[in-house]
């Protein structure tokens, strides 16, 4: 079997390489490419490049001749795969419908940008509606089924190889400390970080370190930077990933994810693989990753008192925190093992490829 894998964000490339390694061990020939290198998304200012992209994509298919295509996004690359009549599987990481709604309400207010967002969302809807299957969290299954009742959905959360996550040289941080790794691209997600104002005020001796960036970073910094125990570390370079994140997770005492929406946050899995106890907002697909009371704690959205209570508990009870950290790594090793996920993928893809070859 030959599998063509198209990725979008560079920060997800490391983990998709692990997927390729797991498939290769099963005798699958893989080719991992950037979707944007072969198909220019529509609409685009680069009209000439967009017109030429179909030829480049067709050449890729002719030379590699994939039996199936796997993508981690819903854009023109997937649409071209559907047009080429090649079985397509889509890894859906987030609630794109909620994000589209947020974008229309906050970012895309002028007619031009609203039109662009609408066209891109329309492409995403077609890709999800016409693909052979969507891999996602249980949280999004019902959402997809309501919008695309004929689309097959499969519980498939992105894996992680725990052997790549081990103690490193820790960063120079003040203790006790809580670490956050999250972007600030969607206000619906990001605004929950403001819960930290009351938390930091109540826990003045606990230091909070935020790794992240995005269009709403200044809005967050305006609210939180006045606290002496808040520290913004900015954007970590993906050229130094995962070592920089390993160093950060090695040093922190607790990992926190205050968010208004997340389907399958990678940062939670990485923190758990590094044996950090996790506290996260009980929204979206987070309960599918964080086991409340076992690998960390889930707190209600908007409830600062719960954050204060759970952070205080973990910092005061080192043994409990360590046990949660160990349980977290075990859960990631078992539930998010790429070798198991690769076998699951082949189990789903093989009958479809055989059926297509018999047509």
C-alpha positions in Angstrom: 0.0 0.0 0.0 1.1 3.5 -0.8 -0.1 6.4 1.4 0.3 10.1 0.5 0.2 12.2 3.7 -0.4 16.0 3.3 0.3 18.2 6.3 -0.4 21.9 6.8 1.1 23.4 9.9 4.9 22.9 10.4 4.3 22.5 14.1 2.4 19.2 13.4 5.1 17.8 11.1 7.1 16.2 13.9 4.1 14.0 15.0 3.1 13.1 11.4 6.6 11.8 10.9 5.9 9.5 13.8 2.8 8.3 12.0 4.9 7.6 8.8 7.4 5.6 10.9 4.6 3.5 12.4 3.1 2.8 8.9 6.5 2.0 7.5 7.0 -0.7 10.1 3.8 -2.3 8.8 5.2 -2.4 5.2 3.4 0.7 4.0 5.2 3.1 1.6 4.6 6.7 2.6 5.3 10.1 1.2 4.9 13.1 3.5 4.4 16.5 1.8 3.3 20.0 2.6 -0.1 20.5 1.1 0.8 24.1 0.3 3.8 23.0 -1.8 1.5 21.3 -4.3 -1.9 23.0 -4.2 -2.4 26.7 -3.6 -5.5 27.2 -1.5 -8.4 29.1 -3.0 -9.0 32.0 -3.0 -5.4 33.2 -3.3 -3.6 36.4 -4.4 -1.1 34.2 -6.2 -3.3 33.6 -9.2 -0.5 32.3 -11.5 0.7 29.8 -8.9 -2.9 28.8 -8.2 -3.5 28.0 -11.9 -0.2 26.0 -12.0 -0.9 24.1 -8.8 -3.2 21.5 -10.5 -0.3 20.4 -12.8 2.1 20.1 -9.9 -0.4 18.0 -7.9 -1.2 15.8 -10.9 2.6 15.2 -11.3 2.8 14.2 -7.7 0.0 11.7 -8.1 1.5 10.3 -11.4 5.0 9.8 -9.9 4.0 8.4 -6.5 0.6 6.8 -7.5 -0.9 6.7 -4.0 -3.6 4.2 -3.1 -4.9 6.5 -0.4 -4.4 10.1 0.8 -4.4 11.2 4.4 -4.6 14.9 5.2 -4.6 16.9 8.4 -6.7 19.8 7.0 -9.7 20.5 4.9 -8.6 22.6 2.0 -8.0 22.6 -1.8 -5.4 19.7 -1.5 -8.1 17.4 -0.2 -10.6 18.7 -2.8 -8.1 17.8 -5.6 -7.7 14.3 -4.2 -11.5 13.9 -4.3 -11.5 15.1 -7.9 -8.8 12.6 -8.7 -11.0 9.8 -7.3 -8.4 8.7 -4.8 -9.7 7.6 -1.4 -9.2 10.4 1.1 -9.1 10.4 4.9 -9.2 13.6 6.9 -7.8 14.2 10.4 -10.0 16.8 11.9 -8.2 18.4 14.9 -10.6 21.2 15.8 -14.2 22.4 15.7 -14.0 24.3 12.4 -17.6 25.3 12.5 -17.3 27.1 15.8 -14.0 28.7 14.6 -15.8 29.9 11.4 -18.5 31.4 13.5 -16.0 33.1 15.8 -14.1 34.4 12.7 -17.2 36.0 11.2 -18.0 37.6 14.5 -14.5 38.9 15.4 -12.0 38.8 12.6 -13.7 38.9 9.2 -16.0 41.9 9.5 -15.4 43.5 6.1 -17.1 42.1 3.0 -13.9 40.9 1.3 -12.6 38.8 4.3 -16.1 37.5 5.0 -16.3 36.3 1.4 -12.9 34.7 1.6 -13.8 32.9 4.8 -17.1 31.7 3.3 -15.4 30.3 0.2 -12.7 28.5 2.3 -15.3 27.1 4.6 -17.4 25.9 1.6 -14.3 24.0 0.4 -13.8 22.5 3.9 -17.5 21.3 3.9 -17.1 19.6 0.6 -13.9 17.9 1.6 -15.6 16.6 4.8 -18.7 15.6 3.0 -17.1 13.7 0.1 -14.1 12.1 1.8 -14.0 8.4 2.7 -13.7 9.0 6.4 -13.0 11.6 9.1 -10.7 10.9 12.0 -11.5 12.9 15.0 -12.5 13.0 18.7 -15.7 11.6 20.0 -16.7 15.2 20.8 -17.0 16.1 17.1 -18.7 12.9 15.9 -22.2 14.2 16.6 -21.3 17.6 15.1 -20.2 16.0 11.9 -23.1 13.6 11.7 -25.6 16.4 12.0 -23.9 18.3 9.1 -22.7 15.4 7.0 -24.9 12.4 7.9 -23.3 10.2 5.1 -19.7 10.8 6.2 -18.1 8.0 8.1 -16.4 9.2 11.3 -13.8 7.3 13.3 -12.4 7.9 16.7 -8.8 8.6 16.0 -6.9 11.2 18.1 -3.4 12.1 16.9 -0.8 9.9 18.4 2.4 10.6 20.2 5.6 8.6 20.7 6.5 8.8 24.4 10.1 7.8 23.7 10.6 11.3 22.3 9.5 12.8 25.5 12.0 12.6 28.4 13.6 14.9 31.0 15.8 17.5 29.5 17.8 20.4 30.8 15.2 22.5 32.5 14.6 26.2 31.8 15.4 28.9 34.3 11.9 29.3 35.9 10.8 30.5 39.4 9.0 28.0 41.6 6.4 26.9 42.3 5.2 27.4 38.7 2.4 26.6 36.3 3.1 26.3 32.6 0.7 27.1 29.7 1.3 26.3 26.0 -1.5 27.6 23.9 -2.0 30.0 21.0 -4.2 33.0 20.9 -5.8 32.8 17.5 -9.5 32.4 18.4 -11.0 34.6 21.0 -13.6 32.0 21.9 -10.8 29.8 23.1 -8.3 32.4 24.3 -10.6 34.5 26.5 -10.7 31.7 29.2 -7.1 32.7 30.0 -8.5 35.8 31.7 -9.7 33.5 34.5 -6.0 33.6 35.6 -6.5 37.2 36.9 -8.3 36.0 40.0 -6.1 32.9 40.2 -2.9 34.8 40.2 -4.2 37.3 42.7 -5.1 34.5 45.0 -1.8 32.7 44.5 0.8 35.5 44.5 3.7 33.1 45.2 2.9 30.9 42.3 4.5 31.8 38.9 2.6 31.4 35.7 4.5 31.0 32.4 2.8 31.3 29.1 4.3 30.0 25.8 2.2 31.2 22.9 1.3 33.9 20.5 -1.4 35.0 18.1 -3.6 37.9 17.1 -5.1 38.1 20.6 -1.8 37.9 22.5 -1.8 41.7 23.2 -5.3 41.6 24.5 -4.3 38.9 27.0 -1.1 40.6 27.9 -2.9 43.9 28.6 -4.9 42.0 31.2 -2.3 39.7 32.7 1.1 41.5 32.5 0.3 43.7 35.4 0.8 40.7 37.7 4.3 40.1 39.0 3.8 36.4 38.9 2.8 36.3 35.2 5.6 35.7 32.6 5.1 35.6 28.9 7.8 33.6 27.0 6.4 34.4 23.6 6.6 32.0 20.6 8.9 29.0 20.7 10.8 28.3 17.5 9.6 25.2 15.8 13.1 24.7 14.4 14.1 23.9 18.0 11.0 21.7 18.6 10.6 19.4 20.5 13.7 20.2 22.6 12.5 23.6 23.7 9.1 22.3 24.8 10.8 19.4 26.6 12.9 21.8 28.5 9.8 23.8 29.5 7.8 20.7 30.6 10.9 19.4 32.5 10.9 22.5 34.7 7.2 23.3 35.4 5.3 21.9 38.3 1.8 21.8 36.8 0.5 22.2 33.3 -2.6 24.3 32.7 -4.9 24.7 29.8 -7.6 27.3 30.4 -9.6 27.3 27.2 -13.0 28.0 25.9 -12.9 25.2 23.3 -10.4 22.4 22.3 -11.1 19.2 20.5 -7.8 17.3 21.0 -5.1 19.6 22.3 -1.6 18.3 21.5 -0.1 20.3 24.3 -2.0 18.2 26.9 -0.6 15.0 25.4 2.9 16.3 25.4 2.7 17.6 29.0 1.3 14.2 30.1 4.1 12.4 28.2 6.5 14.5 30.3 4.7 13.3 33.5 3.2 16.7 34.3 -0.1 16.7 36.1 -2.6 18.6 34.0 -5.4 21.0 34.9 -7.7 21.9 32.0 -11.1 23.3 31.3 -13.8 20.7 30.9 -14.8 21.6 27.4 -14.8 19.9 24.0 -12.7 16.8 23.6 -10.4 17.5 26.6 -12.1 14.8 28.8 -11.0 12.3 26.1 -7.4 13.1 27.0 -7.4 14.2 30.6 -8.8 11.7 33.1 -10.2 13.7 36.0 -8.7 12.7 39.3 -6.3 10.3 37.7 -4.0 12.2 35.3 -5.0 15.6 36.4 -8.1 17.7 37.0 -10.9 19.1 34.9 -12.4 22.4 36.0 -15.6 24.1 34.9 -15.4 26.9 32.4 -15.3 30.3 34.2 -14.7 28.8 37.6 -11.6 30.5 39.1 -12.1 29.0 42.5 -11.7 25.5 41.1 -8.5 26.6 39.4 -7.2 27.9 42.7 -8.2 24.8 44.6 -6.7 22.3 42.1 -3.4 24.2 41.6 -3.0 24.6 45.4 -3.7 20.8 45.9 -1.1 19.7 43.3 1.6 22.1 44.6 1.0 21.0 48.2 0.7 17.3 47.5 3.9 16.4 45.6 3.3 12.6 45.8 -0.2 12.9 44.3 1.1 15.2 41.6 3.8 12.7 40.7 1.4 9.8 40.6 -0.9 11.8 38.3 2.1 12.5 36.1 3.1 8.8 35.9 -0.5 7.9 35.1 -0.6 10.5 32.4 2.4 9.1 30.6 1.0 5.6 30.9 -2.3 6.7 29.4 -0.5 8.5 26.5 1.6 5.4 25.8 -1.4 3.1 25.7 -4.2 5.2 24.2 -2.2 7.4 21.8 0.3 4.9 20.6 1.1 5.4 16.9 1.7 1.7 16.3 -1.9 1.0 17.4 -3.3 3.9 15.5 -1.4 2.9 12.3 -3.0 -0.6 12.4 -6.4 1.0 12.9 -5.8 3.2 9.9 -4.9 0.2 7.7 -7.9 -1.7 9.0 -10.2 1.1 7.8 -8.3 1.9 4.6 -7.6 -1.5 3.2 -11.3 -2.5 2.4 -11.9 0.8 0.6 -8.7 0.4 -1.5 -9.7 -3.2 -2.4 -13.2 -2.1 -3.3 -11.9 0.7 -5.5 -9.5 -1.7 -7.3 -12.4 -4.0 -8.1 -14.5 -1.2 -9.7 
